[in-house]
């Protein structure tokens, strides 16, 4: 049980400063990993320690990357798989491996046989870059499928997941130059993202917004003081907006909106829905107006898809729609097995004569590189999550919807470049049970 939340919050806020010292991030990352492995092994995963520590590392993955704490780039994905797999192997009550998700992983591997990577490029890197995220999802799904998690423990893990995001908040404060020195434009801003990729930073902050708002909704104090929690939520939204990366922030808001509707309705507080929505709207408008003024109106232009002159852009997706359309065309030309794992980027390079960014959309990438096999794998995922939604009581349907929404929206704007979306999909498969009951609600 997590006893002193105020102390943990304080430690992680301070950690945001110390992580600016070059040697510290790697030491912290490896130290926490060793302790996590020991904790899981010593307890035989009796209280879902694998869930807790995997959630922590998933939330910390972007932070590790931007501070140099990751020993290698894909460390977050491999650590997540290791922690969950270890929990599966050593726990006393084995559920067995769900065949549907084992089939999902095997279907992904078929595409490797059709990979067409040009000479001079690493086939291993191309395959790992594109499959490490989906395979992380498969491992997470195998761990969480129909797993009973006590509601109180579940809320503790949500709190624990938030801690690395709080460290990121402090790190961003120290790594961001004075806003007066920043020229805001109509694209994602690296300066306000700590010099790191705004898309990934916004994804982490958007998840943090969702977690903080959710904990407040279910009356779980984070710092121990409501006023401090509200201020932290305010600052999370503010920093998220300043990244000028829209996908992660909108994802957090949409997921929380869906969760709150289900949660309040299930408690018979229909009138409370309007009250909470009104409070949320007032809060968001206040932060929005302040943030827009700070950026000289450029934030509004960014979210409306306008350039610095206020003129509507022809493509508000930063080129992603063009890649999406190209991928669908390639799928129609190679419908059965696709063009092979990792081949999409090089296919566009050959056709267009210049390097085209890797896909930001996992759905279209699966179709392009895996063909109908990829479509079938995606349908398996949608089916499993949907079935779990109908099996859950109304009280917890909101969590299933929220996690599935976060997964779906994230893979549509950021593919699966981090462990986060695969892990979150796994959470849409759990059974949340009341702490004093053995049966599901």
TAKAHU-V114273 format. One record per pair of residues at least 12 apart in sequence whose C-alpha atoms are under 7 Angstrom apart, sorted by sequence separation. I is the first residue (numbers start at 1). J is the second residue. D is the distance in Angstrom with one decimal. If there is no record, write none. Layout:
i=I j=J d=D
i=I j=J d=D
This chain:
i=261 j=273 d=6.4
i=345 j=357 d=6.8
i=345 j=358 d=5.5
i=407 j=421 d=4.8
i=61 j=76 d=5.2
i=176 j=191 d=6.0
i=176 j=192 d=5.4
i=36 j=53 d=6.2
i=407 j=424 d=6.0
i=58 j=76 d=6.5
i=176 j=194 d=5.6
i=407 j=425 d=5.5
i=57 j=76 d=6.6
i=175 j=194 d=5.0
i=172 j=193 d=6.6
i=212 j=233 d=6.3
i=403 j=424 d=5.8
i=404 j=425 d=5.8
i=58 j=80 d=6.9
i=172 j=194 d=5.2
i=403 j=425 d=6.2
i=57 j=80 d=6.8
i=209 j=233 d=6.4
i=344 j=368 d=7.0
i=403 j=427 d=6.3
i=404 j=428 d=5.6
i=344 j=369 d=6.5
i=403 j=428 d=5.4
i=54 j=80 d=5.1
i=343 j=369 d=6.8
i=209 j=236 d=6.1
i=209 j=237 d=6.5
i=341 j=369 d=5.3
i=400 j=428 d=4.6
i=54 j=83 d=6.0
i=338 j=367 d=6.8
i=339 j=368 d=6.4
i=340 j=369 d=4.6
i=341 j=370 d=7.0
i=54 j=84 d=6.8
i=105 j=135 d=6.1
i=338 j=368 d=5.4
i=339 j=369 d=4.8
i=340 j=370 d=6.1
i=205 j=236 d=6.5
i=338 j=369 d=4.6
i=339 j=370 d=6.8
i=338 j=370 d=4.5
i=50 j=83 d=5.5
i=51 j=84 d=6.8
i=105 j=138 d=6.1
i=337 j=370 d=5.2
i=338 j=371 d=3.9
i=50 j=84 d=5.4
i=104 j=138 d=6.9
i=206 j=240 d=6.7
i=337 j=371 d=4.6
i=205 j=240 d=5.7
i=336 j=371 d=4.9
i=337 j=372 d=6.4
i=323 j=359 d=6.9
i=328 j=364 d=6.6
i=331 j=367 d=5.8
i=335 j=371 d=4.8
i=336 j=372 d=5.1
i=337 j=373 d=6.4
i=50 j=87 d=5.4
i=101 j=138 d=5.7
i=327 j=364 d=6.0
i=331 j=368 d=4.6
i=334 j=371 d=6.6
i=335 j=372 d=5.9
i=336 j=373 d=6.9
i=202 j=240 d=5.6
i=327 j=365 d=6.8
i=330 j=368 d=5.8
i=25 j=64 d=6.9
i=165 j=204 d=6.8
i=29 j=69 d=6.0
i=101 j=141 d=6.7
i=165 j=205 d=6.6
i=320 j=360 d=6.9
i=324 j=364 d=6.2
i=328 j=368 d=6.5
i=331 j=371 d=6.1
i=101 j=142 d=6.2
i=202 j=243 d=6.4
i=327 j=368 d=5.3
i=388 j=429 d=5.9
i=25 j=67 d=6.3
i=26 j=68 d=6.8
i=45 j=87 d=5.6
i=206 j=248 d=5.0
i=210 j=252 d=5.0
i=214 j=256 d=6.8
i=25 j=68 d=6.4
i=26 j=69 d=4.1
i=165 j=208 d=5.9
i=202 j=245 d=6.0
i=206 j=249 d=4.3
i=209 j=252 d=6.2
i=210 j=253 d=6.7
i=385 j=428 d=5.9
i=25 j=69 d=4.2
i=26 j=70 d=6.5
i=98 j=142 d=5.9
i=385 j=429 d=5.8
i=26 j=71 d=6.8
i=46 j=91 d=6.6
i=97 j=142 d=6.2
i=198 j=243 d=5.6
i=203 j=248 d=3.9
i=206 j=251 d=6.7
i=207 j=252 d=5.5
i=44 j=90 d=5.6
i=45 j=91 d=5.4
i=162 j=208 d=5.8
i=199 j=245 d=5.6
i=202 j=248 d=5.0
i=203 j=249 d=6.7
i=206 j=252 d=4.6
i=210 j=256 d=5.7
i=20 j=67 d=6.9
i=40 j=87 d=6.6
i=44 j=91 d=4.9
i=198 j=245 d=5.8
i=202 j=249 d=6.1
i=19 j=67 d=6.7
i=44 j=92 d=6.9
i=393 j=441 d=6.2
i=162 j=211 d=6.4
i=238 j=287 d=6.5
i=362 j=411 d=5.2
i=363 j=412 d=6.9
i=192 j=242 d=6.1
i=193 j=243 d=5.4
i=361 j=411 d=5.7
i=362 j=412 d=6.1
i=192 j=243 d=5.5
i=361 j=412 d=4.4
i=360 j=412 d=6.5
i=361 j=413 d=5.8
i=158 j=211 d=6.5
i=238 j=291 d=6.5
i=360 j=413 d=5.4
i=361 j=414 d=6.4
i=362 j=415 d=4.5
i=189 j=243 d=5.3
i=360 j=414 d=4.8
i=361 j=415 d=4.8
i=362 j=416 d=6.7
i=77 j=132 d=6.9
i=81 j=136 d=5.9
i=88 j=143 d=6.5
i=188 j=243 d=6.1
i=189 j=244 d=5.7
i=244 j=299 d=6.7
i=360 j=415 d=4.7
i=77 j=133 d=6.8
i=84 j=140 d=6.8
i=188 j=244 d=4.5
i=359 j=415 d=7.0
i=187 j=244 d=6.5
i=188 j=245 d=5.1
i=246 j=303 d=6.9
i=81 j=139 d=6.2
i=244 j=302 d=6.8
i=77 j=136 d=6.3
i=84 j=143 d=6.4
i=159 j=222 d=6.8
i=59 j=161 d=5.8
i=56 j=160 d=6.3
i=60 j=164 d=5.1
i=52 j=157 d=5.4
i=56 j=161 d=4.8
i=59 j=164 d=6.0
i=60 j=165 d=7.0
i=63 j=168 d=6.2
i=55 j=161 d=5.5
i=59 j=165 d=6.6
i=184 j=295 d=6.2
i=186 j=298 d=6.4
i=185 j=298 d=6.1
i=184 j=298 d=6.3
i=186 j=301 d=6.6
i=187 j=302 d=6.7
i=186 j=302 d=5.0
i=186 j=306 d=6.9
i=186 j=307 d=5.3
i=186 j=308 d=5.7
i=185 j=308 d=5.8
i=266 j=394 d=5.8
i=266 j=395 d=5.1
i=66 j=196 d=5.9
i=263 j=395 d=5.9
i=262 j=397 d=6.8
i=263 j=398 d=6.0
i=262 j=398 d=4.9
i=62 j=200 d=6.6
i=62 j=201 d=6.6
i=259 j=398 d=4.3
i=258 j=398 d=6.5
i=259 j=399 d=5.9
i=62 j=204 d=7.0
i=259 j=401 d=7.0
i=259 j=402 d=5.6
i=258 j=402 d=6.3
i=59 j=204 d=6.7
i=256 j=402 d=6.7
i=255 j=402 d=4.6
i=255 j=405 d=6.0
i=12 j=163 d=6.2
i=16 j=167 d=4.1
i=255 j=406 d=6.2
i=12 j=164 d=6.7
i=15 j=167 d=5.9
i=16 j=168 d=5.9
i=13 j=166 d=6.0
i=17 j=170 d=6.4
i=2 j=156 d=6.9
i=9 j=163 d=6.5
i=12 j=166 d=6.5
i=13 j=167 d=5.0
i=16 j=170 d=4.8
i=17 j=171 d=5.8
i=12 j=167 d=5.1
i=16 j=171 d=4.6
i=251 j=406 d=6.0
i=13 j=170 d=6.2
i=251 j=409 d=6.2
i=248 j=410 d=6.9
i=247 j=413 d=6.0
i=130 j=341 d=6.8
i=130 j=342 d=6.1
i=9 j=223 d=6.1
i=127 j=341 d=5.9
i=127 j=342 d=5.5
i=126 j=342 d=4.9
i=5 j=222 d=6.6
i=6 j=223 d=4.7
i=5 j=223 d=6.0
i=6 j=224 d=5.7
i=5 j=224 d=6.8
i=115 j=339 d=6.5
i=116 j=340 d=6.4
i=114 j=339 d=6.2
i=115 j=340 d=3.8
i=111 j=337 d=6.8
i=114 j=340 d=4.2
i=115 j=341 d=5.1
i=117 j=343 d=5.9
i=113 j=340 d=6.9
i=115 j=342 d=6.5
i=116 j=343 d=5.6
i=112 j=340 d=5.8
i=115 j=343 d=5.8
i=111 j=340 d=4.8
i=112 j=341 d=5.3
i=111 j=341 d=5.3
i=111 j=369 d=6.8
i=111 j=370 d=5.4
i=107 j=373 d=6.5
i=107 j=377 d=6.8
i=104 j=377 d=5.5
i=151 j=432 d=5.7
i=134 j=416 d=6.9
i=140 j=422 d=6.9
i=144 j=426 d=5.6
i=148 j=430 d=6.4
i=149 j=431 d=6.1
i=150 j=432 d=5.8
i=151 j=433 d=5.6
i=133 j=416 d=5.0
i=136 j=419 d=6.5
i=140 j=423 d=5.5
i=144 j=427 d=6.4
i=146 j=429 d=6.0
i=147 j=430 d=5.1
i=148 j=431 d=4.7
i=149 j=432 d=5.0
i=150 j=433 d=4.8
i=151 j=434 d=5.3
i=152 j=435 d=6.1
i=133 j=417 d=6.3
i=145 j=429 d=5.0
i=146 j=430 d=5.0
i=147 j=431 d=5.6
i=148 j=432 d=5.8
i=149 j=433 d=5.9
i=150 j=434 d=5.6
i=151 j=435 d=5.8
i=133 j=418 d=6.5
i=137 j=422 d=3.8
i=141 j=426 d=4.4
i=144 j=429 d=5.9
i=145 j=430 d=5.7
i=146 j=431 d=5.6
i=148 j=433 d=6.3
i=150 j=435 d=4.9
i=133 j=419 d=5.8
i=136 j=422 d=5.8
i=137 j=423 d=5.8
i=140 j=426 d=5.0
i=144 j=430 d=5.4
i=134 j=422 d=6.5
i=137 j=425 d=6.8
i=133 j=422 d=6.4
i=137 j=426 d=6.7
i=77 j=418 d=6.7
i=77 j=419 d=4.8
i=76 j=419 d=6.2
i=58 j=419 d=6.1
i=58 j=420 d=5.5
